[in-house]
Amino acid sequence: MSEQESRRIDKPGDFPTVEVYERTEPTGKVYRIVFKNLEFEEEKGLMGCLYTLAWVLTFVTLPIISLWIGSIGVPGLLALLFCIGGYIVLFKKFSAPWSIDRTIEFDTRTGALRVLRKGRVEIERPYKRLVNLTVEDHPDAEFKRSDRQQRGEKNLKIEEKQHCLIGWFGEGGAEQVILLYRAEWPCRNSLFEVQQAIMWTLQKITESIGPDDPFSAGPDTMKPPLD
């Protein structure tokens, strides 16, 4: 069921780039936090292979097109500049972050927290077991930074340009689960907005179904961010 068939429960301005929806099913309610997320990888698996193939075909055909342009009377320098410009555009397109549809779903029927990417479930955990939620640097950022500096490289690695939303599940938050990566440089910790939307939604769930429900959870059950 789409967001248009659900009821939006947050007010415009509560979360500038995030929307929260509620849908009532016969067996319970489903809450959906919907937003765009900047990510460096557009697709994985088969689609990733197709994008790579498209990149290779473009890389091969650009010189051919440039030669054809030269053959119809266009000066060779212009043809060369066309080819170089095409490579620059291609590199920028494939290296830049992509805006991806993301949804974080709370299903009170099953007690499940789901993280969806373009409508497909990537992560699923029981939200009752969520004891902490933090926004932090990419776990590999410091290692990548140190390695880059030792090599004398100035260009930032992808991990240095990302931060992530981490859910801590289980007793004492023993299971660390990275719910989202966001491409953002300079980092403005914009995932903080998503973090607050999650806590706000959990509070709504507690108010709706009560703290005694076996699947209820809310910000009061969550510990302060870890240092």
C-alpha positions as a Python dict, from the first residue, in 0.01 Angstrom:
ca = {
    (1, 'M'): (0, 0, 0),
    (2, 'S'): (142, 340, -96),
    (3, 'E'): (192, 647, 122),
    (4, 'Q'): (-106, 804, -62),
    (5, 'E'): (-329, 533, 91),
    (6, 'S'): (-187, 598, 437),
    (7, 'R'): (-238, 889, 672),
    (8, 'R'): (46, 1132, 728),
    (9, 'I'): (81, 1190, 1102),
    (10, 'D'): (368, 1439, 1127),
    (11, 'K'): (314, 1807, 1056),
    (12, 'P'): (493, 1982, 770),
    (13, 'G'): (801, 2139, 926),
    (14, 'D'): (839, 1878, 1201),
    (15, 'F'): (1100, 1703, 988),
    (16, 'P'): (1213, 1911, 688),
    (17, 'T'): (1298, 1620, 455),
    (18, 'V'): (1120, 1328, 624),
    (19, 'E'): (754, 1223, 621),
    (20, 'V'): (584, 983, 864),
    (21, 'Y'): (277, 780, 768),
    (22, 'E'): (39, 554, 958),
    (23, 'R'): (-161, 272, 805),
    (24, 'T'): (-423, 72, 994),
    (25, 'E'): (-453, -298, 918),
    (26, 'P'): (-707, -543, 1066),
    (27, 'T'): (-437, -685, 1293),
    (28, 'G'): (-253, -367, 1383),
    (29, 'K'): (-86, -50, 1261),
    (30, 'V'): (211, 3, 1033),
    (31, 'Y'): (421, 320, 1060),
    (32, 'R'): (644, 431, 773),
    (33, 'I'): (921, 692, 778),
    (34, 'V'): (985, 798, 417),
    (35, 'F'): (1276, 1005, 283),
    (36, 'K'): (1547, 1036, 19),
    (37, 'N'): (1897, 916, 107),
    (38, 'L'): (2217, 1007, -76),
    (39, 'E'): (2423, 694, -146),
    (40, 'F'): (2733, 627, -352),
    (41, 'E'): (2613, 296, -496),
    (42, 'E'): (2305, 307, -715),
    (43, 'E'): (2251, -67, -738),
    (44, 'K'): (2401, -395, -626),
    (45, 'G'): (2397, -744, -770),
    (46, 'L'): (2257, -780, -1121),
    (47, 'M'): (2168, -413, -1157),
    (48, 'G'): (2517, -318, -1044),
    (49, 'C'): (2660, -535, -1323),
    (50, 'L'): (2431, -368, -1575),
    (51, 'Y'): (2543, -22, -1465),
    (52, 'T'): (2906, -129, -1492),
    (53, 'L'): (2841, -267, -1840),
    (54, 'A'): (2678, 61, -1942),
    (55, 'W'): (2982, 250, -1812),
    (56, 'V'): (3221, 26, -2010),
    (57, 'L'): (3017, 57, -2331),
    (58, 'T'): (3010, 435, -2297),
    (59, 'F'): (3385, 442, -2229),
    (60, 'V'): (3447, 241, -2547),
    (61, 'T'): (3203, 423, -2774),
    (62, 'L'): (3304, 780, -2689),
    (63, 'P'): (3631, 762, -2890),
    (64, 'I'): (3441, 609, -3183),
    (65, 'I'): (3191, 895, -3175),
    (66, 'S'): (3477, 1144, -3156),
    (67, 'L'): (3641, 988, -3464),
    (68, 'W'): (3310, 1004, -3648),
    (69, 'I'): (3271, 1372, -3557),
    (70, 'G'): (3620, 1432, -3694),
    (71, 'S'): (3538, 1243, -4013),
    (72, 'I'): (3252, 1478, -4101),
    (73, 'G'): (3473, 1783, -4097),
    (74, 'V'): (3479, 1887, -3733),
    (75, 'P'): (3833, 1990, -3630),
    (76, 'G'): (4025, 1715, -3450),
    (77, 'L'): (4077, 1931, -3141),
    (78, 'L'): (3702, 1977, -3096),
    (79, 'A'): (3649, 1604, -3138),
    (80, 'L'): (3913, 1538, -2873),
    (81, 'L'): (3754, 1792, -2637),
    (82, 'F'): (3417, 1622, -2692),
    (83, 'C'): (3567, 1289, -2591),
    (84, 'I'): (3738, 1431, -2283),
    (85, 'G'): (3422, 1616, -2180),
    (86, 'G'): (3221, 1298, -2217),
    (87, 'Y'): (3460, 1113, -1985),
    (88, 'I'): (3438, 1391, -1726),
    (89, 'V'): (3057, 1384, -1730),
    (90, 'L'): (3062, 1004, -1712),
    (91, 'F'): (3300, 1000, -1416),
    (92, 'K'): (3101, 1264, -1229),
    (93, 'K'): (2776, 1077, -1289),
    (94, 'F'): (2900, 743, -1165),
    (95, 'S'): (3103, 874, -873),
    (96, 'A'): (2844, 1118, -738),
    (97, 'P'): (2589, 1013, -473),
    (98, 'W'): (2253, 892, -595),
    (99, 'S'): (1924, 995, -434),
    (100, 'I'): (1759, 671, -321),
    (101, 'D'): (1406, 616, -190),
    (102, 'R'): (1434, 489, 168),
    (103, 'T'): (1170, 373, 415),
    (104, 'I'): (1197, 273, 780),
    (105, 'E'): (893, 70, 875),
    (106, 'F'): (751, -26, 1214),
    (107, 'D'): (501, -311, 1196),
    (108, 'T'): (308, -334, 1524),
    (109, 'R'): (148, -659, 1404),
    (110, 'T'): (480, -844, 1420),
    (111, 'G'): (698, -605, 1619),
    (112, 'A'): (936, -568, 1325),
    (113, 'L'): (1158, -276, 1234),
    (114, 'R'): (1241, -288, 864),
    (115, 'V'): (1480, -78, 658),
    (116, 'L'): (1377, -70, 292),
    (117, 'R'): (1572, 46, -10),
    (118, 'K'): (1354, 136, -308),
    (119, 'G'): (1077, -80, -164),
    (120, 'R'): (1293, -385, -89),
    (121, 'V'): (1364, -497, 266),
    (122, 'E'): (1737, -486, 352),
    (123, 'I'): (1731, -511, 731),
    (124, 'E'): (1474, -648, 975),
    (125, 'R'): (1496, -654, 1354),
    (126, 'P'): (1246, -657, 1645),
    (127, 'Y'): (1207, -293, 1743),
    (128, 'K'): (1135, -390, 2103),
    (129, 'R'): (1502, -488, 2123),
    (130, 'L'): (1624, -145, 2011),
    (131, 'V'): (1792, 14, 2313),
    (132, 'N'): (1996, 289, 2149),
    (133, 'L'): (2015, 484, 1826),
    (134, 'T'): (2318, 691, 1726),
    (135, 'V'): (2454, 891, 1432),
    (136, 'E'): (2825, 835, 1379),
    (137, 'D'): (3106, 843, 1126),
    (138, 'H'): (3146, 546, 894),
    (139, 'P'): (3313, 266, 1097),
    (140, 'D'): (3601, 247, 848),
    (141, 'A'): (3647, 623, 807),
    (142, 'E'): (3939, 659, 1049),
    (143, 'F'): (4125, 360, 903),
    (144, 'K'): (4076, 490, 548),
    (145, 'R'): (4189, 838, 652),
    (146, 'S'): (4504, 707, 823),
    (147, 'D'): (4590, 481, 530),
    (148, 'R'): (4535, 765, 282),
    (149, 'Q'): (4753, 1004, 477),
    (150, 'Q'): (5033, 747, 504),
    (151, 'R'): (5023, 711, 127),
    (152, 'G'): (5034, 1087, 84),
    (153, 'E'): (4698, 1094, -94),
    (154, 'K'): (4480, 1404, -66),
    (155, 'N'): (4155, 1280, -220),
    (156, 'L'): (3907, 1165, 43),
    (157, 'K'): (3792, 805, 38),
    (158, 'I'): (3422, 724, 6),
    (159, 'E'): (3408, 609, 369),
    (160, 'E'): (3531, 951, 483),
    (161, 'K'): (3243, 1115, 299),
    (162, 'Q'): (2977, 908, 476),
    (163, 'H'): (2814, 890, 815),
    (164, 'C'): (2570, 631, 936),
    (165, 'L'): (2269, 564, 1155),
    (166, 'I'): (2339, 280, 1397),
    (167, 'G'): (2081, 80, 1589),
    (168, 'W'): (2194, -99, 1905),
    (169, 'F'): (1982, -409, 1970),
    (170, 'G'): (1967, -675, 2238),
    (171, 'E'): (2083, -674, 2599),
    (172, 'G'): (2280, -358, 2661),
    (173, 'G'): (2284, -288, 2287),
    (174, 'A'): (2516, -583, 2224),
    (175, 'E'): (2428, -607, 1853),
    (176, 'Q'): (2544, -311, 1646),
    (177, 'V'): (2345, -279, 1324),
    (178, 'I'): (2419, -10, 1065),
    (179, 'L'): (2073, 88, 944),
    (180, 'L'): (2179, 351, 690),
    (181, 'Y'): (2481, 508, 526),
    (182, 'R'): (2452, 864, 397),
    (183, 'A'): (2689, 1028, 151),
    (184, 'E'): (2755, 1381, 275),
    (185, 'W'): (3066, 1597, 261),
    (186, 'P'): (3123, 1816, 449),
    (187, 'C'): (2931, 1611, 702),
    (188, 'R'): (2634, 1792, 858),
    (189, 'N'): (2502, 1485, 1040),
    (190, 'S'): (2175, 1516, 847),
    (191, 'L'): (2081, 1162, 955),
    (192, 'F'): (2007, 1320, 1293),
    (193, 'E'): (1670, 1417, 1144),
    (194, 'V'): (1597, 1052, 1060),
    (195, 'Q'): (1707, 951, 1410),
    (196, 'Q'): (1463, 1198, 1565),
    (197, 'A'): (1183, 1084, 1334),
    (198, 'I'): (1238, 725, 1450),
    (199, 'M'): (1224, 822, 1817),
    (200, 'W'): (915, 1035, 1755),
    (201, 'T'): (745, 744, 1578),
    (202, 'L'): (832, 503, 1857),
    (203, 'Q'): (672, 743, 2101),
    (204, 'K'): (358, 749, 1884),
    (205, 'I'): (353, 369, 1889),
    (206, 'T'): (374, 366, 2268),
    (207, 'E'): (89, 619, 2292),
    (208, 'S'): (-121, 422, 2042),
    (209, 'I'): (-86, 65, 2168),
    (210, 'G'): (35, 122, 2522),
    (211, 'P'): (360, 40, 2703),
    (212, 'D'): (229, -298, 2819),
    (213, 'D'): (196, -431, 2466),
    (214, 'P'): (462, -700, 2403),
    (215, 'F'): (586, -510, 2096),
    (216, 'S'): (569, -158, 2235),
    (217, 'A'): (875, 63, 2249),
    (218, 'G'): (951, 431, 2284),
    (219, 'P'): (1221, 689, 2347),
    (220, 'D'): (1184, 641, 2723),
    (221, 'T'): (1322, 290, 2683),
    (222, 'M'): (1627, 409, 2495),
    (223, 'K'): (1953, 502, 2655),
    (224, 'P'): (2146, 823, 2580),
    (225, 'P'): (2380, 811, 2278),
    (226, 'L'): (2698, 619, 2335),
    (227, 'D'): (3022, 813, 2364),
}
